[in-house]
Amino acid sequence: MSGVVKWFDPVRGYGFVQIEAGDGIPDDWVGQDMLIHVTTLQRAELPLPLEQAHVIGTAVRRDRGLQAVEVVSVEQPAGLPDIDAEGLELVEVKWFSPLKGYGFLNRPGQDTDIFLHIATLRRAGIERAFPGDRLMAEIQGRDRGEAAVRVIRAGS
C-alpha cells in the first residue's frame, strides 16, 4: 500500500495515512484512512512523517479499520515553504515538553518567557526542541504574554 500522511502526532505516537490506488490495493481501501503507529516506524528505523509525506508499506484490516503493520519507506514532502528569516529574532529553548505540547523560549540574556506550542514546531518541520537549542522566531504579543508564531532552526 502507499498513501499520504494526513497527520501524525509524535506525542500521541500515531497518525493517519490516506491510502492511494495502486497495484494490489483493494478498491474499497482507496481513499480510506489507515492508522500508522510510531512503533511501526521505529521497527523500520524510519523518521516520523510530516503531513503530506508519502508512505509505502503493508496494511491489514482490523476490527477498528486499516492499520499499517510494516512501513518500508517514508518520503518527506517536497517543496516545504522557503525559509524567510525576515521578522525573526534569535531565541533559545528554555524547556520544551512534547508530552505537554508546549514549552518556553528566551531571548539570549533575557529571562522573559516566550510561549512555544508544538504546532509551531511542526509547521517548521521540527520534531523536537531541547534546552539550549537556538531558533529564529517570529514573536507576537498575546493576552498572557509573548508567543512564538513561526520558528526555524538558527543558521538555516
PyRosetta script that sets phi, psi and omega in degrees:
from pyrosetta import init, pose_from_sequence

init()
pose = pose_from_sequence("MSGVVKWFDPVRGYGFVQIEAGDGIPDDWVGQDMLIHVTTLQRAELPLPLEQAHVIGTAVRRDRGLQAVEVVSVEQPAGLPDIDAEGLELVEVKWFSPLKGYGFLNRPGQDTDIFLHIATLRRAGIERAFPGDRLMAEIQGRDRGEAAVRVIRAGS")
pose.set_psi(1, 154.6)
pose.set_omega(1, 173.4)
pose.set_phi(2, -140.1)
pose.set_psi(2, 154.7)
pose.set_omega(2, -179.7)
pose.set_phi(3, -171.1)
pose.set_psi(3, -179.8)
pose.set_omega(3, -176.8)
pose.set_phi(4, -116.3)
pose.set_psi(4, 133.6)
pose.set_omega(4, -179.0)
pose.set_phi(5, -68.8)
pose.set_psi(5, 122.1)
pose.set_omega(5, 174.5)
pose.set_phi(6, -78.9)
pose.set_psi(6, -47.4)
pose.set_omega(6, 174.2)
pose.set_phi(7, -162.5)
pose.set_psi(7, 154.0)
pose.set_omega(7, 176.2)
pose.set_phi(8, -144.7)
pose.set_psi(8, 125.6)
pose.set_omega(8, -178.4)
pose.set_phi(9, -110.3)
pose.set_psi(9, 106.3)
pose.set_omega(9, -178.1)
pose.set_phi(10, -65.9)
pose.set_psi(10, -23.4)
pose.set_omega(10, 178.1)
pose.set_phi(11, -71.4)
pose.set_psi(11, -45.4)
pose.set_omega(11, 178.0)
pose.set_phi(12, -76.3)
pose.set_psi(12, -24.9)
pose.set_omega(12, 177.2)
pose.set_phi(13, 86.5)
pose.set_psi(13, 20.2)
pose.set_omega(13, 177.7)
pose.set_phi(14, -158.5)
pose.set_psi(14, 171.9)
pose.set_omega(14, 176.6)
pose.set_phi(15, -165.6)
pose.set_psi(15, -168.1)
pose.set_omega(15, -178.2)
pose.set_phi(16, -133.5)
pose.set_psi(16, 142.4)
pose.set_omega(16, 178.8)
pose.set_phi(17, -117.9)
pose.set_psi(17, 136.1)
pose.set_omega(17, 174.6)
pose.set_phi(18, -92.0)
pose.set_psi(18, 120.4)
pose.set_omega(18, -174.6)
pose.set_phi(19, -73.9)
pose.set_psi(19, 137.5)
pose.set_omega(19, 179.2)
pose.set_phi(20, -100.1)
pose.set_psi(20, 158.3)
pose.set_omega(20, 175.6)
pose.set_phi(21, -67.6)
pose.set_psi(21, 148.9)
pose.set_omega(21, 179.3)
pose.set_phi(22, 179.4)
pose.set_psi(22, 175.8)
pose.set_omega(22, 179.6)
pose.set_phi(23, -59.5)
pose.set_psi(23, 129.2)
pose.set_omega(23, 175.6)
pose.set_phi(24, 78.2)
pose.set_psi(24, 2.1)
pose.set_omega(24, 178.9)
pose.set_phi(25, -89.8)
pose.set_psi(25, 120.5)
pose.set_omega(25, 177.9)
pose.set_phi(26, -58.1)
pose.set_psi(26, 140.2)
pose.set_omega(26, -178.0)
pose.set_phi(27, -55.6)
pose.set_psi(27, -35.5)
pose.set_omega(27, -177.6)
pose.set_phi(28, -75.4)
pose.set_psi(28, -6.8)
pose.set_omega(28, 176.1)
pose.set_phi(29, -89.1)
pose.set_psi(29, -26.0)
pose.set_omega(29, -175.8)
pose.set_phi(30, -61.4)
pose.set_psi(30, 127.7)
pose.set_omega(30, -179.7)
pose.set_phi(31, 85.8)
pose.set_psi(31, -8.0)
pose.set_omega(31, 179.6)
pose.set_phi(32, -77.8)
pose.set_psi(32, 155.2)
pose.set_omega(32, 174.8)
pose.set_phi(33, -85.7)
pose.set_psi(33, 138.5)
pose.set_omega(33, 179.5)
pose.set_phi(34, -123.0)
pose.set_psi(34, 129.5)
pose.set_omega(34, 176.1)
pose.set_phi(35, -69.7)
pose.set_psi(35, 135.3)
pose.set_omega(35, 173.3)
pose.set_phi(36, -128.0)
pose.set_psi(36, 122.1)
pose.set_omega(36, -175.6)
pose.set_phi(37, -100.9)
pose.set_psi(37, 148.3)
pose.set_omega(37, -177.9)
pose.set_phi(38, -58.1)
pose.set_psi(38, -34.2)
pose.set_omega(38, -178.4)
pose.set_phi(39, -65.7)
pose.set_psi(39, -31.7)
pose.set_omega(39, 176.4)
pose.set_phi(40, -63.7)
pose.set_psi(40, -40.3)
pose.set_omega(40, 177.7)
pose.set_phi(41, -71.1)
pose.set_psi(41, -40.3)
pose.set_omega(41, -179.2)
pose.set_phi(42, -64.1)
pose.set_psi(42, -41.0)
pose.set_omega(42, 178.7)
pose.set_phi(43, -58.1)
pose.set_psi(43, -35.9)
pose.set_omega(43, -179.0)
pose.set_phi(44, -90.0)
pose.set_psi(44, 0.5)
pose.set_omega(44, -178.1)
pose.set_phi(45, 55.0)
pose.set_psi(45, 44.4)
pose.set_omega(45, -180.0)
pose.set_phi(46, -106.2)
pose.set_psi(46, 155.3)
pose.set_omega(46, -179.9)
pose.set_phi(47, -72.4)
pose.set_psi(47, 158.9)
pose.set_omega(47, 173.6)
pose.set_phi(48, -69.0)
pose.set_psi(48, 133.5)
pose.set_omega(48, -175.4)
pose.set_phi(49, -80.5)
pose.set_psi(49, 144.7)
pose.set_omega(49, 170.9)
pose.set_phi(50, -85.5)
pose.set_psi(50, 164.4)
pose.set_omega(50, 174.3)
pose.set_phi(51, -57.2)
pose.set_psi(51, 140.6)
pose.set_omega(51, 179.7)
pose.set_phi(52, 76.1)
pose.set_psi(52, 5.9)
pose.set_omega(52, 174.2)
pose.set_phi(53, -66.7)
pose.set_psi(53, 151.0)
pose.set_omega(53, 177.9)
pose.set_phi(54, -99.4)
pose.set_psi(54, 128.0)
pose.set_omega(54, -175.2)
pose.set_phi(55, -120.3)
pose.set_psi(55, 137.8)
pose.set_omega(55, 176.7)
pose.set_phi(56, -125.3)
pose.set_psi(56, 136.2)
pose.set_omega(56, 179.4)
pose.set_phi(57, 179.9)
pose.set_psi(57, -154.1)
pose.set_omega(57, -178.2)
pose.set_phi(58, -122.2)
pose.set_psi(58, 138.4)
pose.set_omega(58, -179.1)
pose.set_phi(59, -127.9)
pose.set_psi(59, 157.7)
pose.set_omega(59, 173.8)
pose.set_phi(60, -133.6)
pose.set_psi(60, 157.0)
pose.set_omega(60, 174.9)
pose.set_phi(61, -92.7)
pose.set_psi(61, 125.5)
pose.set_omega(61, 177.5)
pose.set_phi(62, -112.2)
pose.set_psi(62, 177.1)
pose.set_omega(62, -180.0)
pose.set_phi(63, -55.4)
pose.set_psi(63, -36.3)
pose.set_omega(63, -175.9)
pose.set_phi(64, -98.0)
pose.set_psi(64, 6.4)
pose.set_omega(64, 177.8)
pose.set_phi(65, 129.9)
pose.set_psi(65, -166.2)
pose.set_omega(65, -177.6)
pose.set_phi(66, -79.5)
pose.set_psi(66, 144.1)
pose.set_omega(66, 179.2)
pose.set_phi(67, -142.6)
pose.set_psi(67, 136.4)
pose.set_omega(67, 174.4)
pose.set_phi(68, -72.7)
pose.set_psi(68, 129.0)
pose.set_omega(68, 176.5)
pose.set_phi(69, -109.3)
pose.set_psi(69, -15.4)
pose.set_omega(69, 176.2)
pose.set_phi(70, -151.7)
pose.set_psi(70, 136.1)
pose.set_omega(70, 175.2)
pose.set_phi(71, -124.0)
pose.set_psi(71, 127.4)
pose.set_omega(71, -178.6)
pose.set_phi(72, -107.5)
pose.set_psi(72, -14.8)
pose.set_omega(72, -177.3)
pose.set_phi(73, -154.6)
pose.set_psi(73, 137.5)
pose.set_omega(73, 170.3)
pose.set_phi(74, -128.8)
pose.set_psi(74, 114.0)
pose.set_omega(74, 177.9)
pose.set_phi(75, -108.6)
pose.set_psi(75, 110.0)
pose.set_omega(75, -177.5)
pose.set_phi(76, -64.5)
pose.set_psi(76, 153.5)
pose.set_omega(76, -175.6)
pose.set_phi(77, -63.9)
pose.set_psi(77, 140.1)
pose.set_omega(77, 174.8)
pose.set_phi(78, -81.4)
pose.set_psi(78, 162.0)
pose.set_omega(78, 173.9)
pose.set_phi(79, 69.6)
pose.set_psi(79, 36.1)
pose.set_omega(79, 172.0)
pose.set_phi(80, -59.3)
pose.set_psi(80, 152.4)
pose.set_omega(80, -176.3)
pose.set_phi(81, -53.5)
pose.set_psi(81, 141.3)
pose.set_omega(81, 175.8)
pose.set_phi(82, -61.2)
pose.set_psi(82, 145.4)
pose.set_omega(82, -180.0)
pose.set_phi(83, -79.6)
pose.set_psi(83, 120.5)
pose.set_omega(83, 177.9)
pose.set_phi(84, -120.2)
pose.set_psi(84, 108.7)
pose.set_omega(84, -174.2)
pose.set_phi(85, -86.7)
pose.set_psi(85, 0.3)
pose.set_omega(85, -179.5)
pose.set_phi(86, -64.2)
pose.set_psi(86, 132.9)
pose.set_omega(86, 179.2)
pose.set_phi(87, 83.1)
pose.set_psi(87, 6.8)
pose.set_omega(87, -179.8)
pose.set_phi(88, -103.5)
pose.set_psi(88, 150.4)
pose.set_omega(88, 176.4)
pose.set_phi(89, -131.1)
pose.set_psi(89, 155.9)
pose.set_omega(89, -177.8)
pose.set_phi(90, -71.8)
pose.set_psi(90, 133.2)
pose.set_omega(90, 176.1)
pose.set_phi(91, -140.4)
pose.set_psi(91, 164.2)
pose.set_omega(91, 175.1)
pose.set_phi(92, -124.8)
pose.set_psi(92, 145.4)
pose.set_omega(92, 177.7)
pose.set_phi(93, -72.2)
pose.set_psi(93, 122.8)
pose.set_omega(93, 174.6)
pose.set_phi(94, -80.0)
pose.set_psi(94, -52.9)
pose.set_omega(94, 171.9)
pose.set_phi(95, -161.7)
pose.set_psi(95, 155.4)
pose.set_omega(95, 178.0)
pose.set_phi(96, -149.2)
pose.set_psi(96, 131.4)
pose.set_omega(96, 178.6)
pose.set_phi(97, -116.9)
pose.set_psi(97, 110.1)
pose.set_omega(97, 177.0)
pose.set_phi(98, -64.9)
pose.set_psi(98, -25.3)
pose.set_omega(98, 178.1)
pose.set_phi(99, -70.0)
pose.set_psi(99, -38.2)
pose.set_omega(99, 177.3)
pose.set_phi(100, -81.5)
pose.set_psi(100, -26.0)
pose.set_omega(100, 179.8)
pose.set_phi(101, 86.2)
pose.set_psi(101, 14.3)
pose.set_omega(101, 178.8)
pose.set_phi(102, -157.9)
pose.set_psi(102, 173.7)
pose.set_omega(102, 176.7)
pose.set_phi(103, -168.3)
pose.set_psi(103, -164.5)
pose.set_omega(103, -177.8)
pose.set_phi(104, -136.9)
pose.set_psi(104, 149.9)
pose.set_omega(104, 177.7)
pose.set_phi(105, -115.9)
pose.set_psi(105, 162.0)
pose.set_omega(105, 171.3)
pose.set_phi(106, -136.1)
pose.set_psi(106, 146.4)
pose.set_omega(106, 168.1)
pose.set_phi(107, -73.4)
pose.set_psi(107, 143.5)
pose.set_omega(107, 179.2)
pose.set_phi(108, -53.7)
pose.set_psi(108, 130.2)
pose.set_omega(108, 177.9)
pose.set_phi(109, 80.0)
pose.set_psi(109, 3.6)
pose.set_omega(109, 179.6)
pose.set_phi(110, -124.4)
pose.set_psi(110, 151.6)
pose.set_omega(110, -178.8)
pose.set_phi(111, -100.2)
pose.set_psi(111, -5.8)
pose.set_omega(111, -178.0)
pose.set_phi(112, -64.2)
pose.set_psi(112, 126.4)
pose.set_omega(112, -179.8)
pose.set_phi(113, -78.8)
pose.set_psi(113, 140.0)
pose.set_omega(113, 176.0)
pose.set_phi(114, -121.4)
pose.set_psi(114, 119.3)
pose.set_omega(114, -177.1)
pose.set_phi(115, -66.3)
pose.set_psi(115, 139.6)
pose.set_omega(115, 177.0)
pose.set_phi(116, -133.0)
pose.set_psi(116, 116.3)
pose.set_omega(116, 178.3)
pose.set_phi(117, -92.4)
pose.set_psi(117, 148.8)
pose.set_omega(117, -178.9)
pose.set_phi(118, -59.3)
pose.set_psi(118, -32.2)
pose.set_omega(118, 179.8)
pose.set_phi(119, -63.7)
pose.set_psi(119, -33.2)
pose.set_omega(119, 178.0)
pose.set_phi(120, -65.3)
pose.set_psi(120, -41.3)
pose.set_omega(120, 176.5)
pose.set_phi(121, -63.8)
pose.set_psi(121, -46.0)
pose.set_omega(121, -176.7)
pose.set_phi(122, -61.9)
pose.set_psi(122, -38.8)
pose.set_omega(122, 178.4)
pose.set_phi(123, -60.5)
pose.set_psi(123, -27.2)
pose.set_omega(123, 179.6)
pose.set_phi(124, -90.3)
pose.set_psi(124, -0.8)
pose.set_omega(124, -178.3)
pose.set_phi(125, 75.7)
pose.set_psi(125, 19.7)
pose.set_omega(125, 179.1)
pose.set_phi(126, -98.6)
pose.set_psi(126, 123.0)
pose.set_omega(126, -177.1)
pose.set_phi(127, -86.1)
pose.set_psi(127, -34.3)
pose.set_omega(127, -175.8)
pose.set_phi(128, -142.1)
pose.set_psi(128, 151.8)
pose.set_omega(128, 174.9)
pose.set_phi(129, -134.6)
pose.set_psi(129, 133.4)
pose.set_omega(129, -176.7)
pose.set_phi(130, -119.4)
pose.set_psi(130, 151.9)
pose.set_omega(130, 177.6)
pose.set_phi(131, -51.6)
pose.set_psi(131, 133.1)
pose.set_omega(131, -179.5)
pose.set_phi(132, 92.8)
pose.set_psi(132, -15.4)
pose.set_omega(132, 176.3)
pose.set_phi(133, -59.0)
pose.set_psi(133, 138.5)
pose.set_omega(133, 178.9)
pose.set_phi(134, -100.6)
pose.set_psi(134, 129.5)
pose.set_omega(134, 179.6)
pose.set_phi(135, -129.0)
pose.set_psi(135, 161.5)
pose.set_omega(135, 167.7)
pose.set_phi(136, -106.6)
pose.set_psi(136, 130.9)
pose.set_omega(136, -173.8)
pose.set_phi(137, -134.2)
pose.set_psi(137, 143.7)
pose.set_omega(137, 167.4)
pose.set_phi(138, -93.0)
pose.set_psi(138, 122.6)
pose.set_omega(138, -172.6)
pose.set_phi(139, -115.7)
pose.set_psi(139, 134.3)
pose.set_omega(139, 178.3)
pose.set_phi(140, -125.8)
pose.set_psi(140, 146.4)
pose.set_omega(140, 175.4)
pose.set_phi(141, -74.8)
pose.set_psi(141, 140.2)
pose.set_omega(141, 178.1)
pose.set_phi(142, -129.9)
pose.set_psi(142, 173.1)
pose.set_omega(142, 179.1)
pose.set_phi(143, -55.6)
pose.set_psi(143, -37.5)
pose.set_omega(143, -174.8)
pose.set_phi(144, -104.2)
pose.set_psi(144, 20.2)
pose.set_omega(144, 179.8)
pose.set_phi(145, 121.6)
pose.set_psi(145, -162.8)
pose.set_omega(145, -177.5)
pose.set_phi(146, -91.1)
pose.set_psi(146, 152.2)
pose.set_omega(146, 177.9)
pose.set_phi(147, -141.1)
pose.set_psi(147, 143.3)
pose.set_omega(147, 173.7)
pose.set_phi(148, -80.3)
pose.set_psi(148, 125.7)
pose.set_omega(148, -179.9)
pose.set_phi(149, -107.3)
pose.set_psi(149, -11.9)
pose.set_omega(149, 176.9)
pose.set_phi(150, -155.7)
pose.set_psi(150, 136.6)
pose.set_omega(150, 178.4)
pose.set_phi(151, -138.5)
pose.set_psi(151, 155.0)
pose.set_omega(151, 167.0)
pose.set_phi(152, -141.4)
pose.set_psi(152, 159.2)
pose.set_omega(152, 176.3)
pose.set_phi(153, -67.8)
pose.set_psi(153, 137.7)
pose.set_omega(153, 178.0)
pose.set_phi(154, -62.1)
pose.set_psi(154, 136.0)
pose.set_omega(154, -178.7)
pose.set_phi(155, 89.7)
pose.set_psi(155, -1.6)
pose.set_omega(155, 179.4)
pose.set_phi(156, -73.3)
pose.dump_pdb("model.pdb")
